[in-house]
Amino acid sequence: MKNRAGICRIGITTSKKIGNAVERNKSRRLIRAAFRNVYREYEDCLQGYDIVFVARGRTRYRKSYDLEKIMVRHLRKGNILPKNGVKEKR
């Protein structure tokens, strides 16, 4: 969702279905690490958005680079990142 702040903000939600507190925190850390790398690459495209990530049961078993690919795919599907893979200038 677009925001008026002009900065990129993220929210991460995990439910108790994910597992105990340790597993939920691991999922959040993985999502944060993956987004940090995606943000470095596409910083100019992500400015001005509020993004919410929902951790799923398999998240804790993935590597952060797998999550990066999934994030980029979903951000492109949501028309936040350019479809062709080339960064657009704003």
C-alpha positions as CSV (number, residue, x, y, z in Angstrom):
1,M,0.0,0.0,0.0
2,K,1.3,3.5,-0.8
3,N,2.0,5.8,2.2
4,R,2.4,9.5,2.5
5,A,5.6,9.2,4.6
6,G,7.7,8.6,1.5
7,I,9.6,5.8,3.2
8,C,9.4,2.1,3.1
9,R,7.9,0.4,6.2
10,I,7.4,-3.3,6.7
11,G,5.3,-5.3,9.0
12,I,5.8,-9.0,9.7
13,T,3.1,-11.2,11.2
14,T,3.5,-14.7,12.6
15,S,0.8,-16.8,14.1
16,K,1.0,-19.5,16.7
17,K,0.5,-22.0,13.9
18,I,4.1,-21.4,12.9
19,G,5.4,-22.9,16.2
20,N,6.7,-21.8,19.5
21,A,8.2,-18.4,20.2
22,V,11.7,-19.4,19.1
23,E,10.4,-20.6,15.7
24,R,8.3,-17.5,15.2
25,N,11.2,-15.3,15.9
26,K,13.4,-17.3,13.5
27,S,10.8,-16.8,10.8
28,R,10.8,-13.0,11.5
29,R,14.6,-12.8,11.4
30,L,14.7,-14.7,8.1
31,I,12.1,-12.4,6.5
32,R,13.9,-9.3,7.8
33,A,17.2,-10.5,6.4
34,A,15.7,-11.4,3.0
35,F,14.0,-8.0,2.8
36,R,17.1,-6.2,3.8
37,N,18.9,-7.6,0.7
38,V,15.9,-6.9,-1.6
39,Y,15.7,-3.4,-0.3
40,R,19.4,-2.7,-1.0
41,E,18.8,-3.8,-4.6
42,Y,15.5,-2.0,-5.3
43,E,15.7,0.9,-2.8
44,D,14.4,3.5,-5.3
45,C,11.4,1.4,-6.3
46,L,10.3,0.6,-2.7
47,Q,10.2,4.2,-1.4
48,G,6.7,5.2,-0.2
49,Y,5.2,1.8,0.5
50,D,3.9,-0.1,3.5
51,I,4.4,-3.8,3.1
52,V,3.1,-6.6,5.3
53,F,4.7,-10.0,5.2
54,V,2.9,-13.1,6.6
55,A,5.1,-16.0,7.7
56,R,3.8,-19.4,6.8
57,G,4.6,-22.8,8.2
58,R,7.5,-23.5,5.8
59,T,9.2,-20.2,6.3
60,R,11.4,-21.3,9.1
61,Y,12.8,-24.1,7.0
62,R,13.8,-21.8,4.1
63,K,17.0,-19.9,3.5
64,S,17.0,-16.1,3.3
65,Y,18.1,-16.2,-0.4
66,D,15.1,-18.4,-1.2
67,L,12.8,-15.9,0.6
68,E,14.5,-13.1,-1.5
69,K,13.4,-14.7,-4.7
70,I,9.9,-15.3,-3.4
71,M,9.7,-11.6,-2.2
72,V,10.8,-10.2,-5.5
73,R,8.3,-12.4,-7.4
74,H,5.4,-11.2,-5.2
75,L,6.5,-7.6,-5.2
76,R,6.6,-7.7,-9.0
77,K,3.2,-9.4,-9.0
78,G,1.9,-6.5,-6.9
79,N,3.3,-3.9,-9.3
80,I,5.7,-2.5,-6.7
81,L,8.8,-3.7,-8.6
82,P,9.2,-3.5,-12.4
83,K,8.2,-6.6,-14.3
84,N,11.2,-6.7,-16.6
85,G,13.8,-6.8,-13.8
86,V,15.3,-3.4,-14.7
87,K,15.1,-0.8,-12.0
88,E,13.0,2.2,-12.9
89,K,14.1,5.7,-12.0
90,R,11.6,7.8,-10.1
